[in-house]
Structures are given as structure tokens and as C-alpha cells.
């Protein structure tokens, strides 16, 4: 019996070796293989959280507006958009479109989808994009009329994530529990097969009126380790990778037929140093603990720390120089909204020490750590960061070294993200947190984070309160003139920069790489880099036809 | 008779342990800090109403158990709630119905996800275990038989080395080597091959299994060789082996009829323990080769506070460990009848 088993195993091993040697695969027509380090959490747009899910939505669904890689918007499902004089009623004329199952896409589908997004309570995020919708109507099959409660200046940025779903399928399903694995949409790619944590297989929708892809298929394959991802690109097992560690950039650049591209991510992200500056009078009544170090309420201290922060070195050490240096919470990836006129505080330790000396923060007991002007409370700050952050520990250590130069001591401690949320806000039970934000295409969200109204809600992490800023925030939210709004948004950035609400060490880069011997035409000359976006995937062509 | 009694006693203990794990499982995860309805999402757009809707959907709005509203932070609640309306009893009732719940994160039934992942893991560790057991035992016997020769020292050194290699490091080395030789290095199958004929699909899966299985085999091979060798060496020093030699039996007969059965005991224990635990997934191997197994699922769920998956997975692991131990106990009683009387 044992002998038989042994023979069987030998046979099995031999068989697998033979199969390995043959590698019996038939070549498939123009298939783009993309390696990424994730997998969609769900294909139901109402409840999805992960960016991998949104990547699929962008490829498989159409929206009225598309978000471009330069931060602008362009019409997709609609041919024209006409606002009323008062900006409250928007009329969209739809172009001809068809769902992947052959059913025509009409205004009814748009009305149904928007209705779903605004009405279903179990959709955590979509409600926000429809918050200003008073009604959505379809007077004719190709006309959608949206009536708004306020004349908001950024309707386009609200519509880019409102994917148009087929009413005839979704009306029969439970909107939250529907897993939507068939994913019938009208976009440039059709869903063929989805295996969670393994792959997503899409084929081109060659009948798409605007963006018919030139390739035939796209396959996203999940890699759980970055090393494997990079190796797969080197050996040609994949044609493009959507992410990679900065440490692999140099080695990939030396590789033949591989091109590395670095730019702002599609969803621009910012890494921030959060100062707890919640004043006692603003401490949230029910949840507030407000145990922040009193010195952080003083702009002089924050300013001195800004001068003591060598952002160039941080970028070089943490990101190997791939990030871009930051100024305020609004990242450079937001294009026109980013205030590029701000001149950053100079890295100057002498000046930093001078500022602290002048403000009365002296080291009276000569232990290398300054005290408050009244001689109490040495400047020892608790610094926390989420334990799942790769860059957090390095950033913390660098800050600890740099700020020691100006007599400030840091106590470093990583924390579980949930635990961090509970000390952060609205509890304000911390001194300094190293965290970050992903930005909406519109600056409104990140600007709101610094308003007084958001202190009790937990969105404000700093507890910063400035009535001038608050007033400007409300003003920009309804300013329909683009240039006027831009001026307001820039002014707000200047204010929070001058007040040193945060120190922004860098804006995170998106590092992607592709093989030049497989497909050509990748869009790499835009401020944002996203090779897996429809903008690239619909235009690339095989190199050897 | 004795044997049946022994068997029943073991079975009883196993059932009791599983019941205990069932209860522990529920409370263990609820003591963790963090709100599953927020799932670590740091986003102001997640409004209170939406969080509430998620709570209601997954039954998190109900008290954990009578007198306790929540466990972390500990919030006491009313003790006269209908016990059937508490999270604990709903959990137990659903379990008996075979319903492990819906994953908070992926919106899919837990049973479906776990079944898929468990199968992948069994594929990987099944083949790996079989290979490492047979090769390890064979090598161990060979080394013990040729004790204190170059062959023995060679085998000893190799096994020690294999056993002490960090799994992920070995995995990555093999990954680089494999990819340079055209072997697939990620996933369970080539994406987009579901239309291929069945034989070809299986061939594809086998190709994908080569590297992870090899890693697994090397890591466990060393352990099994070492244990088998030392245990056999002990047995070979016994007086009855000398007797057997004196009777004029040849080496093969001595090994087969007198030594092996006794030398197997320690190995059975180790194999049983390994089997049970590796069902939890060989996380490092899964991570290196992007193998969609159980270990990865557990890891992701911990990060996302996906209680239903964690509960289901831990139950599965507990059952696997208990079953493996039960099998070890039974094998013991077969290999060494004295065990029954203890």
C-alpha cells in the first residue's frame, strides 16, 4: 500500500514537471496583463471601499462626466450640459449608448441610478455626491434634468463617481446585498470573470461610441508581495504594474524594455504631520478629552518646528526622492486648485531655535529639552502613526532626530488605525499624529477638514479654528465663477500655511511601470499617472501586430 | 471494549473543546478595539447615518449579550433583553443552521469565501505535506541507517539548514529562480483560462503549485528528517534490535518489523500538529506566491475587523487542530496499544 502511494506521488511529481516544461498555453489576442497588489472588495458601487473596485467601475461603467488626468472634467454619457441662469437646474442631453447585454441606456437608467445612490441608507459614501440633488427627472429618453438645492460650483466633480447602472437588472435586486459579479455596464470594457483576490478578466467593448479600446482583453492579476510584482514585470509575466515600492525604482530603470513612470496618483494623497491645536473653548463637549501639549497651541512653536523640518531629506530617505514636497493639505495632484505660489518655510535650525528662544521656550534645566515659558511642561510630544503605515516609522524617526536639534523630544509609538482614530478626533487625546488623506477631485472635502464646524464631528484632526477661514470656506462652496473660486481656494491655503496648521512633508507619488515591448501609447505626459485608467487602456496598442 | 471507551472519551473531549472554542470565538473578537462599521476607514464622508445603517444590517445594533451593550469599550446594558435578540444567540442559532454570516467587507457569504480559500490551502499543504512526509521519512531512515557516515552528516546538515531557513526568504529566492525559468509566480491559475479543457486547466494549476509546494516541502522536509532520524537512532539502540540482529534478520527486516513502528510515534505527533496548524494557511508562503488561501483571508480580515470571517475561520482552524489531534490519538492507540490503558 505504502509502495503504491509512493509511486503515485512520484508519478504526480513527474507529471507536474512535464507540464511545467511544456508550458502549454495558447497565445491570446492582444491581452494586457496588469499586476496589482489588491483586489476589489465588492463590485457593488454603492458599498465598495477599495480603490481597486473603483478602477473596475471606471472601466466597466459610464458616467455623465469623466475625470481627466489633468484634473479637469469632460462629458462622457452626455453630449451637452446646460445650466439654468440661477445654476439650480441642469439639463443633460445623453448620447446614444448601450449596456453590454444589448439593452439601450436611457435617461431612465440615469434617474434610477442617481435615485439609488441618494436613497439607499446602506450606501456609506454615495449619499454625499447626491447631497445637493433636489430631483432628477427624465422628460425624454435622452434628457436628464437635475434640480439642485444650492447652486454648487462643482457639480461635475460630484457626477464623476455616480456610475450609471442598468435599471432592468438592479431594480430586481437588493441594492446593498447584490454582489453584481456579472457587472453589466456600458463602459469601454465588459466583465468576463472575477475571482476575488486572484484576478479580474475584462474584454474590450469594441462598440463603445467614444472609447472603443484597441486591445482585446485586459486582465488584472493580484500579487500579494511587491517583490513578486516587480519580478513579474521583469520577466514579462505582466505588461504593467500599478504600484511598486520606491526601492525598486532604480533596479527597474536599469531593466531593458521597462519604463518607470512617477507622478501624482489618480486620487492624490497627502502625508501630514497633525498638530493637536484644539483650544479648550473648542473642545468637543461629549467626546473631547483634549490632552494636547499646550505649547502646540502657539503658532511660534509650530513655525519653529516647520523651520526645523528638512523635507528634502525626508523625501530622500522615506520615498527615495520620488515624492513631491508639500505645503498644505491640498496636494499638487489637484492641478489648478493647488496653490503653487506658496513659498515653503526654509529649513533653518538656527532660525528655529531663535524663534523658540524669542517666544520664551528655554531649556532652563539644561537637559537638552526646552520648557514652557513658565518653566513647566517640557516640550516632550507623543507622536503616533497608524501601524499599517509603511512610511510612518521612518518619518517619525527622522522628525525625532531633526526636532531634537531645537530642543524638542518625541515619544514615538505606532498605533492600530482604529485605536488611533479613537484618540485622534473628536477626542483630541494626542499631541502629534502622522497620517494622511486621499483627496476628492474637488478641493472642497479637504478644505472642510480645517473648518471649526468639523471639530465636533471628528473630521477635523487639528482642532484648528479660524473664523476668517470658515467664512471663506462657505464662500467658495457656492462661488460659481471658476476664477473667483480658485482665488478663494488659494487664499485659504495661504491662511492655513501661514498658521502652520499642519506640516506637510510630501505628497505621495504614484509609481508605475510598463513593458515597452508589449504595448505602446500609455499616457505618461499628464500631471497624474494612472496607467490602468480608461484613458490609457483604451488607446494603447500591441507593439507587434 | 477498552478501545471503544477510549475512542468515545477522545470524541467527547473533542466535542467539548469545539463548543468552548465556539463561545470563546465570539467574545474574543468583540473585545478588540475598533468599530467594524467603520472598518478602519478614516473618511469624514462616512456619515453617522451610514454607520448606523451598516450596524443595523449586520446586527451590530443589538446588545452583545444580556447586561452587556458592547465589550470594547465595556458598556453595560439592560439585563432584561430577550436573549434571543442578542448578538450572541443570533450567532449561535445561525451557526447551528450552518450560516456563518455575511462578510462585512466583501458582502459575500462567509461559508462561500472560506470554502474557496480552504480548498486552495488544502491543495497546497496537502501536496506539500505528502511530499515532505515521504521524503523526510525516507531521508531520516536512510540517515539513521547509515549513522555516522558521510551520508548521515550530509543529510543532517541539509535538514538542519532546510529547517532553519526563514520560509519567506526561501520563498522569495525560489520565486526569483522560478520566474527566471518561466514558471508562474503568482496565483492559483493563469487568469482567463476558465474556458480551457479541464485537463489543461489542471495542468495550469499544477504549474502554479510547483513553486509554493517546493518551498513548503523543503521547509517541512528538514523537520521530518531530523525527527525521524533521531527517533530511529534511539530505537536502533534498544536491546530488542540487538536480539533481532542476533536472530540473523537482515537490515530491511529489522527496520520494517522492529524499528519503524516504534520510531514513528514522535513523528505522528509532529505531523498531526503541523497538519492542524497549517490549515490556518501557510501565511508566508501564501503571501510570497499570492496564493489565495486561508491565511491571507484571515490576515485581511483582522485588518478590517471582519468578525464573521474571523469567527468562521477560527472555528475552522479549531476544528482542524482538534480533528488532527484526534487522529493522532487514534493512530497512537494503533501504533502503541499501551496508550489506551492510560
Interface residues (C-beta under 8 A of the other chain):
Chain A: X5 X6 X9 X12 X13 X15 X16 X17 X19 X20 X22 X23 X24 X25 X28 X31 X33 X35 X41 X42 X44 X47 X49 X121 X122 X123 X124 X125 X127 X128 X176 X177 X179 X192 X193 X195 X196 X197 X198 X199 X200 X201 X217 X219 X220 X221 X222 X223 X224 X225 X227 X228 X231 X232 X234 X235 X237 X388 X416 X417 X418 X419 X421 X422 X435 X445 X448 X449 X454 X457 X458 X459
Chain B: X33 X34 X35 X38 X39 X40 X41 X42 X43 X44 X45 X46 X47 X49 X50 X51 X53 X54 X57 X102 X105 X106 X107 X108 X113 X127 X130 X131 X134 X172 X175 X176 X179 X180 X182 X183 X184 X185 X186 X187 X188 X189 X190 X191 X192 X193 X194 X200 X203 X204 X206 X207 X209 X210 X286 X287 X288 X289 X290 X292 X296 X297 X303 X305
